[in-house]
Amino acid sequence: MYSVKLRGLDEFARALRQGNARALPAFKAAMVGTAQEAGGAIKDRTPVQTGRLRASIRHFMQNLAGWVVTDVHYAGYVEFGTAKMAPRGYFKRGIDAAMPRIQELWKQAMVSLWR
């Protein structure tokens, strides 16, 4: 006959319950940080002629969703290019540059659920 004794199971169950209570604030903080990091990195990589495009880039939050947006009508042309202009890819390059920090924010949020 074999016997298996699990130690710490009660503590594990308690941590799961506490983790659920802490998940929403941790994930909200990570999403705010994600939008801020992405927005800043995108602005840093936005080509400047008059400054209007860069100044129009902003981020906002709604519940657990975040956006980085611009309302300048020519933003898509600058990002993707036209028949007469090469694509600049400032949004993509900004997201790519911000990704290591964004991943770290989410890793910290996940780890915080178990502390």
N, CA, C and O atoms as a GROMACS GRO file, in nm:
protein
  460
    1MET      N    1   0.084  -0.117   0.000
    1MET     CA    2   0.000   0.000   0.000
    1MET      C    3   0.089   0.124   0.000
    1MET      O    4   0.191   0.130   0.069
    2TYR      N    5   0.048   0.221  -0.079
    2TYR     CA    6   0.121   0.347  -0.089
    2TYR      C    7   0.034   0.459  -0.032
    2TYR      O    8  -0.089   0.455  -0.036
    3SER      N    9   0.102   0.558   0.021
    3SER     CA   10   0.032   0.674   0.076
    3SER      C   11   0.102   0.800   0.025
    3SER      O   12   0.225   0.809   0.023
    4VAL      N   13   0.023   0.894  -0.016
    4VAL     CA   14   0.076   1.021  -0.063
    4VAL      C   15   0.018   1.131   0.024
    4VAL      O   16  -0.103   1.142   0.042
    5LYS      N   17   0.109   1.211   0.080
    5LYS     CA   18   0.064   1.321   0.163
    5LYS      C   19   0.108   1.452   0.097
    5LYS      O   20   0.226   1.473   0.072
    6LEU      N   21   0.012   1.538   0.071
    6LEU     CA   22   0.041   1.667   0.010
    6LEU      C   23   0.044   1.773   0.118
    6LEU      O   24  -0.056   1.795   0.188
    7ARG      N   25   0.155   1.838   0.131
    7ARG     CA   26   0.168   1.947   0.227
    7ARG      C   27   0.145   2.079   0.154
    7ARG      O   28   0.186   2.097   0.040
    8GLY      N   29   0.080   2.169   0.223
    8GLY     CA   30   0.061   2.302   0.167
    8GLY      C   31  -0.061   2.316   0.078
    8GLY      O   32  -0.081   2.420   0.016
    9LEU      N   33  -0.144   2.212   0.071
    9LEU     CA   34  -0.262   2.219  -0.015
    9LEU      C   35  -0.360   2.326   0.033
    9LEU      O   36  -0.421   2.396  -0.049
   10ASP      N   37  -0.375   2.339   0.164
   10ASP     CA   38  -0.464   2.444   0.217
   10ASP      C   39  -0.410   2.583   0.182
   10ASP      O   40  -0.487   2.672   0.146
   11GLU      N   41  -0.278   2.600   0.193
   11GLU     CA   42  -0.218   2.729   0.158
   11GLU      C   43  -0.234   2.757   0.009
   11GLU      O   44  -0.255   2.872  -0.032
   12PHE      N   45  -0.223   2.654  -0.071
   12PHE     CA   46  -0.240   2.670  -0.215
   12PHE      C   47  -0.383   2.713  -0.248
   12PHE      O   48  -0.403   2.804  -0.328
   13ALA      N   49  -0.481   2.650  -0.186
   13ALA     CA   50  -0.621   2.686  -0.209
   13ALA      C   51  -0.647   2.830  -0.163
   13ALA      O   52  -0.719   2.903  -0.230
   14ARG      N   53  -0.588   2.870  -0.051
   14ARG     CA   54  -0.604   3.006  -0.002
   14ARG      C   55  -0.541   3.106  -0.101
   14ARG      O   56  -0.598   3.212  -0.128
   15ALA      N   57  -0.424   3.072  -0.153
   15ALA     CA   58  -0.357   3.159  -0.250
   15ALA      C   59  -0.441   3.175  -0.376
   15ALA      O   60  -0.447   3.283  -0.434
   16LEU      N   61  -0.507   3.067  -0.419
   16LEU     CA   62  -0.594   3.076  -0.536
   16LEU      C   63  -0.710   3.172  -0.511
   16LEU      O   64  -0.743   3.254  -0.597
   17ARG      N   65  -0.772   3.160  -0.394
   17ARG     CA   66  -0.883   3.251  -0.362
   17ARG      C   67  -0.836   3.395  -0.356
   17ARG      O   68  -0.902   3.484  -0.409
   18GLN      N   69  -0.723   3.420  -0.293
   18GLN     CA   70  -0.668   3.556  -0.284
   18GLN      C   71  -0.625   3.606  -0.421
   18GLN      O   72  -0.641   3.724  -0.452
   19GLY      N   73  -0.570   3.519  -0.501
   19GLY     CA   74  -0.527   3.556  -0.635
   19GLY      C   75  -0.643   3.607  -0.719
   19GLY      O   76  -0.627   3.703  -0.794
   20ASN      N   77  -0.757   3.544  -0.706
   20ASN     CA   78  -0.874   3.590  -0.780
   20ASN      C   79  -0.915   3.731  -0.738
   20ASN      O   80  -0.954   3.812  -0.822
   21ALA      N   81  -0.905   3.761  -0.610
   21ALA     CA   82  -0.940   3.894  -0.560
   21ALA      C   83  -0.839   3.998  -0.607
   21ALA      O   84  -0.874   4.115  -0.625
   22ARG      N   85  -0.715   3.958  -0.626
   22ARG     CA   86  -0.609   4.051  -0.666
   22ARG      C   87  -0.594   4.059  -0.818
   22ARG      O   88  -0.523   4.148  -0.867
   23ALA      N   89  -0.657   3.971  -0.891
   23ALA     CA   90  -0.635   3.965  -1.035
   23ALA      C   91  -0.680   4.093  -1.106
   23ALA      O   92  -0.606   4.146  -1.188
   24LEU      N   93  -0.798   4.142  -1.076
   24LEU     CA   94  -0.851   4.259  -1.148
   24LEU      C   95  -0.761   4.381  -1.132
   24LEU      O   96  -0.725   4.443  -1.232
   25PRO      N   97  -0.722   4.419  -1.009
   25PRO     CA   98  -0.632   4.536  -0.998
   25PRO      C   99  -0.496   4.511  -1.064
   25PRO      O  100  -0.439   4.603  -1.124
   26ALA      N  101  -0.444   4.390  -1.053
   26ALA     CA  102  -0.314   4.360  -1.114
   26ALA      C  103  -0.322   4.369  -1.266
   26ALA      O  104  -0.232   4.424  -1.330
   27PHE      N  105  -0.428   4.316  -1.323
   27PHE     CA  106  -0.443   4.319  -1.469
   27PHE      C  107  -0.474   4.459  -1.519
   27PHE      O  108  -0.428   4.498  -1.627
   28LYS      N  109  -0.551   4.536  -1.443
   28LYS     CA  110  -0.577   4.675  -1.482
   28LYS      C  111  -0.447   4.754  -1.484
   28LYS      O  112  -0.421   4.831  -1.577
   29ALA      N  113  -0.365   4.736  -1.381
   29ALA     CA  114  -0.237   4.807  -1.376
   29ALA      C  115  -0.148   4.767  -1.494
   29ALA      O  116  -0.082   4.852  -1.554
   30ALA      N  117  -0.147   4.638  -1.527
   30ALA     CA  118  -0.066   4.591  -1.640
   30ALA      C  119  -0.118   4.649  -1.771
   30ALA      O  120  -0.039   4.683  -1.859
   31MET      N  121  -0.249   4.660  -1.786
   31MET     CA  122  -0.305   4.714  -1.909
   31MET      C  123  -0.277   4.864  -1.921
   31MET      O  124  -0.247   4.913  -2.030
   32VAL      N  125  -0.287   4.937  -1.810
   32VAL     CA  126  -0.254   5.080  -1.813
   32VAL      C  127  -0.107   5.096  -1.853
   32VAL      O  128  -0.074   5.179  -1.938
   33GLY      N  129  -0.020   5.016  -1.793
   33GLY     CA  130   0.121   5.021  -1.827
   33GLY      C  131   0.146   4.985  -1.972
   33GLY      O  132   0.232   5.044  -2.038
   34THR      N  133   0.071   4.888  -2.023
   34THR     CA  134   0.085   4.847  -2.162
   34THR      C  135   0.051   4.962  -2.256
   34THR      O  136   0.125   4.992  -2.350
   35ALA      N  137  -0.062   5.028  -2.230
   35ALA     CA  138  -0.104   5.139  -2.316
   35ALA      C  139  -0.004   5.255  -2.307
   35ALA      O  140   0.028   5.317  -2.408
   36GLN      N  141   0.046   5.283  -2.188
   36GLN     CA  142   0.143   5.391  -2.171
   36GLN      C  143   0.274   5.359  -2.242
   36GLN      O  144   0.329   5.443  -2.314
   37GLU      N  145   0.324   5.239  -2.222
   37GLU     CA  146   0.450   5.199  -2.286
   37GLU      C  147   0.438   5.201  -2.439
   37GLU      O  148   0.524   5.255  -2.508
   38ALA      N  149   0.330   5.142  -2.488
   38ALA     CA  150   0.310   5.138  -2.634
   38ALA      C  151   0.294   5.279  -2.689
   38ALA      O  152   0.356   5.313  -2.790
   39GLY      N  153   0.213   5.361  -2.624
   39GLY     CA  154   0.192   5.498  -2.671
   39GLY      C  155   0.321   5.578  -2.674
   39GLY      O  156   0.347   5.650  -2.771
   40GLY      N  157   0.400   5.566  -2.571
   40GLY     CA  158   0.527   5.638  -2.567
   40GLY      C  159   0.624   5.592  -2.674
   40GLY      O  160   0.690   5.674  -2.739
   41ALA      N  161   0.633   5.461  -2.692
   41ALA     CA  162   0.725   5.407  -2.793
   41ALA      C  163   0.680   5.444  -2.934
   41ALA      O  164   0.763   5.472  -3.020
   42ILE      N  165   0.550   5.445  -2.957
   42ILE     CA  166   0.498   5.484  -3.088
   42ILE      C  167   0.528   5.632  -3.114
   42ILE      O  168   0.574   5.668  -3.222
   43LYS      N  169   0.502   5.716  -3.016
   43LYS     CA  170   0.531   5.860  -3.032
   43LYS      C  171   0.679   5.882  -3.062
   43LYS      O  172   0.714   5.963  -3.148
   44ASP      N  173   0.765   5.809  -2.992
   44ASP     CA  174   0.910   5.824  -3.014
   44ASP      C  175   0.951   5.790  -3.156
   44ASP      O  176   1.051   5.841  -3.205
   45ARG      N  177   0.874   5.705  -3.223
   45ARG     CA  178   0.909   5.658  -3.357
   45ARG      C  179   0.826   5.723  -3.467
   45ARG      O  180   0.841   5.688  -3.584
   46THR      N  181   0.742   5.815  -3.430
   46THR     CA  182   0.657   5.883  -3.529
   46THR      C  183   0.738   5.987  -3.605
   46THR      O  184   0.802   6.074  -3.545
   47PRO      N  185   0.737   5.978  -3.738
   47PRO     CA  186   0.808   6.079  -3.816
   47PRO      C  187   0.744   6.217  -3.795
   47PRO      O  188   0.622   6.229  -3.781
   48VAL      N  189   0.827   6.319  -3.793
   48VAL     CA  190   0.778   6.454  -3.764
   48VAL      C  191   0.807   6.546  -3.881
   48VAL      O  192   0.921   6.560  -3.924
   49GLN      N  193   0.702   6.606  -3.929
   49GLN     CA  194   0.717   6.712  -4.028
   49GLN      C  195   0.664   6.841  -3.966
   49GLN      O  196   0.733   6.943  -3.960
   50THR      N  197   0.539   6.835  -3.920
   50THR     CA  198   0.481   6.950  -3.851
   50THR      C  199   0.462   6.923  -3.702
   50THR      O  200   0.446   7.017  -3.624
   51GLY      N  201   0.462   6.796  -3.662
   51GLY     CA  202   0.438   6.759  -3.524
   51GLY      C  203   0.293   6.725  -3.495
   51GLY      O  204   0.260   6.678  -3.386
   52ARG      N  205   0.206   6.748  -3.592
   52ARG     CA  206   0.063   6.723  -3.572
   52ARG      C  207   0.033   6.575  -3.549
   52ARG      O  208  -0.045   6.540  -3.462
   53LEU      N  209   0.096   6.488  -3.629
   53LEU     CA  210   0.072   6.345  -3.614
   53LEU      C  211   0.118   6.296  -3.477
   53LEU      O  212   0.044   6.228  -3.407
   54ARG      N  213   0.240   6.331  -3.440
   54ARG     CA  214   0.292   6.288  -3.310
   54ARG      C  215   0.205   6.339  -3.197
   54ARG      O  216   0.175   6.265  -3.103
   55ALA      N  217   0.164   6.464  -3.204
   55ALA     CA  218   0.082   6.522  -3.098
   55ALA      C  219  -0.056   6.458  -3.089
   55ALA      O  220  -0.119   6.462  -2.983
   56SER      N  221  -0.103   6.398  -3.196
   56SER     CA  222  -0.237   6.339  -3.196
   56SER      C  223  -0.240   6.199  -3.136
   56SER      O  224  -0.348   6.147  -3.108
   57ILE      N  225  -0.126   6.138  -3.115
   57ILE     CA  226  -0.122   6.001  -3.063
   57ILE      C  227  -0.148   6.003  -2.913
   57ILE      O  228  -0.081   6.074  -2.838
   58ARG      N  229  -0.246   5.925  -2.872
   58ARG     CA  230  -0.280   5.917  -2.730
   58ARG      C  231  -0.330   5.777  -2.697
   58ARG      O  232  -0.365   5.700  -2.785
   59HIS      N  233  -0.331   5.747  -2.569
   59HIS     CA  234  -0.382   5.617  -2.526
   59HIS      C  235  -0.499   5.640  -2.430
   59HIS      O  236  -0.509   5.744  -2.364
   60PHE      N  237  -0.587   5.542  -2.425
   60PHE     CA  238  -0.695   5.548  -2.329
   60PHE      C  239  -0.736   5.406  -2.290
   60PHE      O  240  -0.702   5.308  -2.357
   61MET      N  241  -0.811   5.399  -2.181
   61MET     CA  242  -0.851   5.271  -2.123
   61MET      C  243  -1.002   5.264  -2.109
   61MET      O  244  -1.069   5.366  -2.091
   62GLN      N  245  -1.053   5.143  -2.118
   62GLN     CA  246  -1.193   5.117  -2.086
   62GLN      C  247  -1.199   4.976  -2.030
   62GLN      O  248  -1.174   4.879  -2.102
   63ASN      N  249  -1.231   4.966  -1.903
   63ASN     CA  250  -1.230   4.838  -1.832
   63ASN      C  251  -1.091   4.775  -1.844
   63ASN      O  252  -0.992   4.835  -1.801
   64LEU      N  253  -1.082   4.657  -1.900
   64LEU     CA  254  -0.952   4.591  -1.917
   64LEU      C  255  -0.900   4.600  -2.059
   64LEU      O  256  -0.818   4.518  -2.101
   65ALA      N  257  -0.946   4.698  -2.132
   65ALA     CA  258  -0.898   4.717  -2.270
   65ALA      C  259  -0.829   4.852  -2.280
   65ALA      O  260  -0.869   4.950  -2.216
   66GLY      N  261  -0.724   4.855  -2.360
   66GLY     CA  262  -0.652   4.979  -2.381
   66GLY      C  263  -0.626   5.000  -2.529
   66GLY      O  264  -0.612   4.904  -2.604
   67TRP      N  265  -0.621   5.126  -2.570
   67TRP     CA  266  -0.598   5.160  -2.709
   67TRP      C  267  -0.493   5.269  -2.720
   67TRP      O  268  -0.481   5.355  -2.632
   68VAL      N  269  -0.418   5.263  -2.827
   68VAL     CA  270  -0.333   5.375  -2.868
   68VAL      C  271  -0.388   5.418  -3.002
   68VAL      O  272  -0.396   5.339  -3.096
   69VAL      N  273  -0.427   5.546  -3.012
   69VAL     CA  274  -0.500   5.592  -3.130
   69VAL      C  275  -0.446   5.726  -3.178
   69VAL      O  276  -0.373   5.796  -3.108
   70THR      N  277  -0.484   5.759  -3.299
   70THR     CA  278  -0.465   5.892  -3.356
   70THR      C  279  -0.588   5.924  -3.438
   70THR      O  280  -0.651   5.834  -3.494
   71ASP      N  281  -0.622   6.050  -3.447
   71ASP     CA  282  -0.737   6.089  -3.528
   71ASP      C  283  -0.695   6.172  -3.650
   71ASP      O  284  -0.779   6.232  -3.716
   72VAL      N  285  -0.566   6.174  -3.678
   72VAL     CA  286  -0.517   6.246  -3.795
   72VAL      C  287  -0.546   6.160  -3.918
   72VAL      O  288  -0.509   6.042  -3.922
   73HIS      N  289  -0.612   6.217  -4.017
   73HIS     CA  290  -0.660   6.138  -4.131
   73HIS      C  291  -0.548   6.073  -4.211
   73HIS      O  292  -0.572   5.971  -4.276
   74TYR      N  293  -0.429   6.126  -4.210
   74TYR     CA  294  -0.321   6.070  -4.292
   74TYR      C  295  -0.232   5.972  -4.216
   74TYR      O  296  -0.131   5.927  -4.270
   75ALA      N  297  -0.267   5.938  -4.093
   75ALA     CA  298  -0.185   5.848  -4.011
   75ALA      C  299  -0.164   5.712  -4.080
   75ALA      O  300  -0.054   5.658  -4.077
   76GLY      N  301  -0.268   5.659  -4.140
   76GLY     CA  302  -0.257   5.531  -4.209
   76GLY      C  303  -0.165   5.536  -4.329
   76GLY      O  304  -0.094   5.440  -4.358
   77TYR      N  305  -0.165   5.647  -4.399
   77TYR     CA  306  -0.076   5.661  -4.513
   77TYR      C  307   0.070   5.660  -4.469
   77TYR      O  308   0.157   5.601  -4.534
   78VAL      N  309   0.096   5.727  -4.356
   78VAL     CA  310   0.234   5.731  -4.304
   78VAL      C  311   0.275   5.591  -4.256
   78VAL      O  312   0.387   5.547  -4.279
   79GLU      N  313   0.184   5.523  -4.190
   79GLU     CA  314   0.215   5.388  -4.139
   79GLU      C  315   0.237   5.289  -4.252
   79GLU      O  316   0.338   5.218  -4.254
   80PHE      N  317   0.146   5.283  -4.347
   80PHE     CA  318   0.146   5.178  -4.449
   80PHE      C  319   0.201   5.222  -4.584
   80PHE      O  320   0.226   5.138  -4.671
   81GLY      N  321   0.219   5.352  -4.604
   81GLY     CA  322   0.271   5.402  -4.729
   81GLY      C  323   0.162   5.420  -4.834
   81GLY      O  324   0.046   5.386  -4.813
   82THR      N  325   0.204   5.474  -4.946
   82THR     CA  326   0.115   5.495  -5.061
   82THR      C  327   0.195   5.458  -5.186
   82THR      O  328   0.308   5.412  -5.177
   83ALA      N  329   0.134   5.479  -5.300
   83ALA     CA  330   0.206   5.454  -5.425
   83ALA      C  331   0.325   5.547  -5.440
   83ALA      O  332   0.422   5.515  -5.509
   84LYS      N  333   0.320   5.664  -5.375
   84LYS     CA  334   0.426   5.763  -5.388
   84LYS      C  335   0.512   5.780  -5.263
   84LYS      O  336   0.605   5.859  -5.261
   85MET      N  337   0.480   5.703  -5.156
   85MET     CA  338   0.553   5.720  -5.030
   85MET      C  339   0.574   5.583  -4.965
   85MET      O  340   0.482   5.502  -4.956
   86ALA      N  341   0.694   5.558  -4.922
   86ALA     CA  342   0.726   5.432  -4.856
   86ALA      C  343   0.659   5.426  -4.718
   86ALA      O  344   0.640   5.529  -4.654
   87PRO      N  345   0.624   5.307  -4.673
   87PRO     CA  346   0.565   5.294  -4.539
   87PRO      C  347   0.668   5.328  -4.432
   87PRO      O  348   0.787   5.297  -4.446
   88ARG      N  349   0.622   5.391  -4.326
   88ARG     CA  350   0.712   5.427  -4.216
   88ARG      C  351   0.702   5.329  -4.100
   88ARG      O  352   0.799   5.311  -4.027
   89GLY      N  353   0.588   5.264  -4.084
   89GLY     CA  354   0.572   5.160  -3.983
   89GLY      C  355   0.598   5.205  -3.840
   89GLY      O  356   0.649   5.127  -3.760
   90TYR      N  357   0.564   5.328  -3.806
   90TYR     CA  358   0.594   5.380  -3.673
   90TYR      C  359   0.512   5.312  -3.564
   90TYR      O  360   0.562   5.293  -3.453
   91PHE      N  361   0.388   5.276  -3.593
   91PHE     CA  362   0.308   5.203  -3.494
   91PHE      C  363   0.369   5.065  -3.471
   91PHE      O  364   0.388   5.025  -3.356
   92LYS      N  365   0.399   4.993  -3.576
   92LYS     CA  366   0.456   4.858  -3.562
   92LYS      C  367   0.591   4.862  -3.492
   92LYS      O  368   0.616   4.783  -3.402
   93ARG      N  369   0.677   4.954  -3.532
   93ARG     CA  370   0.808   4.964  -3.468
   93ARG      C  371   0.796   5.003  -3.321
   93ARG      O  372   0.872   4.957  -3.237
   94GLY      N  373   0.700   5.088  -3.290
   94GLY     CA  374   0.677   5.126  -3.151
   94GLY      C  375   0.631   5.009  -3.066
   94GLY      O  376   0.682   4.988  -2.956
   95ILE      N  377   0.536   4.934  -3.119
   95ILE     CA  378   0.488   4.815  -3.046
   95ILE      C  379   0.602   4.716  -3.028
   95ILE      O  380   0.620   4.661  -2.919
   96ASP      N  381   0.678   4.692  -3.134
   96ASP     CA  382   0.791   4.599  -3.124
   96ASP      C  383   0.890   4.644  -3.018
   96ASP      O  384   0.941   4.562  -2.942
   97ALA      N  385   0.919   4.773  -3.013
   97ALA     CA  386   1.014   4.825  -2.916
   97ALA      C  387   0.961   4.816  -2.773
   97ALA      O  388   1.037   4.793  -2.680
   98ALA      N  389   0.831   4.834  -2.756
   98ALA     CA  390   0.771   4.832  -2.622
   98ALA      C  391   0.747   4.690  -2.572
   98ALA      O  392   0.728   4.670  -2.452
   99MET      N  393   0.747   4.592  -2.660
   99MET     CA  394   0.707   4.457  -2.623
   99MET      C  395   0.786   4.397  -2.505
   99MET      O  396   0.723   4.337  -2.418
  100PRO      N  397   0.918   4.410  -2.496
  100PRO     CA  398   0.986   4.353  -2.379
  100PRO      C  399   0.934   4.410  -2.247
  100PRO      O  400   0.915   4.335  -2.151
  101ARG      N  401   0.912   4.539  -2.241
  101ARG     CA  402   0.860   4.600  -2.118
  101ARG      C  403   0.716   4.557  -2.094
  101ARG      O  404   0.678   4.534  -1.979
  102ILE      N  405   0.636   4.547  -2.198
  102ILE     CA  406   0.497   4.502  -2.184
  102ILE      C  407   0.493   4.359  -2.131
  102ILE      O  408   0.414   4.328  -2.042
  103GLN      N  409   0.577   4.273  -2.184
  103GLN     CA  410   0.582   4.135  -2.134
  103GLN      C  411   0.621   4.131  -1.987
  103GLN      O  412   0.568   4.051  -1.910
  104GLU      N  413   0.714   4.217  -1.948
  104GLU     CA  414   0.755   4.223  -1.808
  104GLU      C  415   0.641   4.271  -1.719
  104GLU      O  416   0.623   4.218  -1.609
  105LEU      N  417   0.563   4.368  -1.764
  105LEU     CA  418   0.448   4.416  -1.687
  105LEU      C  419   0.348   4.303  -1.661
  105LEU      O  420   0.298   4.288  -1.550
  106TRP      N  421   0.320   4.224  -1.765
  106TRP     CA  422   0.224   4.115  -1.750
  106TRP      C  423   0.281   4.000  -1.667
  106TRP      O  424   0.208   3.934  -1.593
  107LYS      N  425   0.409   3.977  -1.679
  107LYS     CA  426   0.473   3.875  -1.595
  107LYS      C  427   0.462   3.915  -1.448
  107LYS      O  428   0.428   3.833  -1.364
  108GLN      N  429   0.490   4.041  -1.418
  108GLN     CA  430   0.479   4.091  -1.281
  108GLN      C  431   0.336   4.080  -1.230
  108GLN      O  432   0.313   4.044  -1.114
  109ALA      N  433   0.239   4.110  -1.315
  109ALA     CA  434   0.099   4.099  -1.275
  109ALA      C  435   0.064   3.955  -1.240
  109ALA      O  436  -0.004   3.930  -1.140
  110MET      N  437   0.110   3.862  -1.322
  110MET     CA  438   0.080   3.721  -1.296
  110MET      C  439   0.148   3.673  -1.168
  110MET      O  440   0.087   3.605  -1.086
  111VAL      N  441   0.274   3.709  -1.152
  111VAL     CA  442   0.349   3.667  -1.033
  111VAL      C  443   0.287   3.726  -0.908
  111VAL      O  444   0.286   3.660  -0.803
  112SER      N  445   0.237   3.848  -0.916
  112SER     CA  446   0.178   3.913  -0.797
  112SER      C  447   0.057   3.838  -0.743
  112SER      O  448   0.021   3.854  -0.627
  113LEU      N  449  -0.005   3.758  -0.825
  113LEU     CA  450  -0.123   3.682  -0.779
  113LEU      C  451  -0.085   3.573  -0.681
  113LEU      O  452  -0.170   3.524  -0.607
  114TRP      N  453   0.042   3.534  -0.679
  114TRP     CA  454   0.085   3.422  -0.596
  114TRP      C  455   0.170   3.466  -0.478
  114TRP      O  456   0.223   3.381  -0.406
  115ARG      N  457   0.185   3.594  -0.456
  115ARG     CA  458   0.265   3.642  -0.342
  115ARG      C  459   0.179   3.661  -0.220
  115ARG      O  460   0.229   3.701  -0.115
   0.00000   0.00000   0.00000
